[in-house]
Amino acid sequence: MPTPATTFDTRTRILNLAEELLLARGFNAFSYQHIARELAVKPAAIHYHYPSKEDLGVAVIRRQLARLRKWRELPRVTELTPPQQFEALVDVYLNRAATGQQVCFFGALAAEFQTLPPAMQQELRTLNVELTEWLAGVLTAGRAAASLHYRGHPVSKAAQLLTTLAGALQVARVHDEQQCQRIVAQVRAELLEPA
């Protein structure tokens, strides 16, 4: 019988590899066989922790949601001004672009949304809503302080910015990191400089 430390390590390794494969290939393009081969375990070991691929997919999304919740509550984020909070978010995307083949977690799953199991669809919606609402709050505070400039509703602007950042990662994957940086520079110019 596995020890708690072994169980935790195996679960974490499975989640890490599943996330890596999801970002590189998409959720529908890998199987338990891929994970088992890479981790040098039997598929039954994966089924022990995640009985179905849907269970695994839900766990990967929930972990990402937990990361988002933890990140947005960090003092190094909460104590920033609205423009600095926006920059902290941008840094997350730029760091992904710098890795070469990374794409936006949400964007990777959104591309396959219609083929995802319902439980994964719901978790992905929750992730997107929470990130959008957080950014809308940053935009609202920034507008009130006259440090962020945009037209329209903060939720609509947040959705537009997140879509742009996700798209910038897709473009970087096709071209290079510099393309992503150009898109981000344009977003900064429009948001941080008064019209």
N, C-alpha and C positions, 0 to 999 in steps of 0.2 A: 504494500500500500504506500502511495506517495506521501512524503512528509509535507507539512504546510509550506516550507520554503521551496521545495521542489514543485509543488502545485502552483505556487505563486509565480515562480520563474517560468514554468511552462506556459501558464496562461498569458503572462506578459509577453513572452517570445511569440506566441501565436498572434496576439493582438498587434504587436509591432510589425510582424511580417504581413499580416492581413492588411494593415494600413498602408504599408509600403507597396504591396501589390495593387491595392485599390488605386493609389495615386499614380502608379506607373502604367497600369493596364486597364483599370476600371473594375468595378465589382463583379461584373458578369464574365470577366475574362480570366478568372483564376478559380481554382477548385481546392478542395481539401488535399487532393493529391499533390498540388504544387507546394502547399504549406508543409505537408508531411515530408516530401522529398528534401526541401530546403532545410528543415529542422532535423532531419534524420530521425523521424519518429514514424510510427504507424498512423494511418488515418483514424484508427480507433482512439488514439490518444487525443486527437483534436475533438472528436465527437464526445469524449468524456467531459471536456470543458465546455464545449459549444455543440449541443446535440444536432443543430441544423446550421446551415450557412446563414440563414436569417438571424439566428441567435448571435452568431459571430458579427454580422453586419450591424445589428443593433448595439452590441457591446462596443464596437469601434466608434460609432457615432456618439454614444453616451460618454465615452472617454473624451472625445473631442469637445463635447458640451461641457464636461467637467473642467477641462483645460480652459475653455473660454470663461467660465464663471470664476475660476481661480485667478486668471490673468486680469480680468477687469476689476477685481477687488484688491489687487496688490497695491500697497502704498505707492510704489513707483509709477503706478498708473493713476490711481485716484487722486493723488496730490498734484497732478499736472494740470496746467491750464487746458482749456478745450483745444487750442491748436496743437499743443504738445500731446494730448491724448490722441488726436487724429494722427499725428506723426508716429506715435507708438504703434498704432494699427498699421499704418503704411509700412513701418519697419518689418512687421510680420510678413507682409506680402513680398517686400524686397528681399528678405532673407530667403524666402522660398525660391524667388527668381534666381538668386545667386547660386543655388544648388544645381541649376541646370535643368533637370527633368521634373522638378516638382511643379504641381499645379495646385490650385485652390481646392481644399478638401470639399467644400460645398459644391464647387463647380464640377469636380470629378463625379460626384454622386448625382448632381442635378441633370447631367447629360444622360444618365440612365434612369431617371426618376420613374418613368412609366413602366419599367421592367423590374423595379425594386419591390420587395414584399411590402405589404401595407404597414407593418410595424416600423420598418426602416423609413418609409415615406414620412410617417408621423414624427419620428425622431429628427429627421432632416428638417422638417418644417419648424420644429421647436428650436433647433440650432439656428436656423436662419432668422426666425422671429426675434430671438433673444439678442443676436448680434445686431440686427437692424434697429431694434429698440434702444440698445445701448448707444449706437452711433447717433441715432436721432436725438437722444438726450445730450450728447456731446455737441451736436449741431445747434440745438436749442440754447444751451448755455453759451456757446460761442457767439451766436447771433445777439443774445442779450448783452454780452460784453463787448460787442462790436469787434470781435477778433476773428470771426468766421463770417464769410459773406456769400450768400446764395439767395436765389429766388425760390419761392414755392414752399411747400410743407416740409418740415424736417424729416418725416418718415419717408416721403418720396425722394428727397435728396439723399438720405442714407441708403435707400435701395439703389439709387443710381450710382452712388460712389462705390458701393460693394460690388455691383455688377461690373463697373469699370475696372476695379482692382482685380477681380477674378479674370476678366477678359485680358487684362494686361499680362497676367501669368500665362494664359494660353498663347498669346502672341510671342512672349519670351521663349516659350517652348519650341515654337516654330522657327523663330529667328535667333534672338539672343537677349541677354539681360539688358542690354542698352535700350532695346525697344520698350521694355517695361519701364525703365527709368524715364524715358521720354514721355510716356503716358502719365506717369505719376507727376512729373514736372508740370504738365498741363493742368492736371487736377489741382495741384498746389497753387498754381497761378490763379486759377479761377476761384478757389475757396479762401485763400489766405490774403489776397490782395483786394482792396476796395475797388469797386467798379468805377 
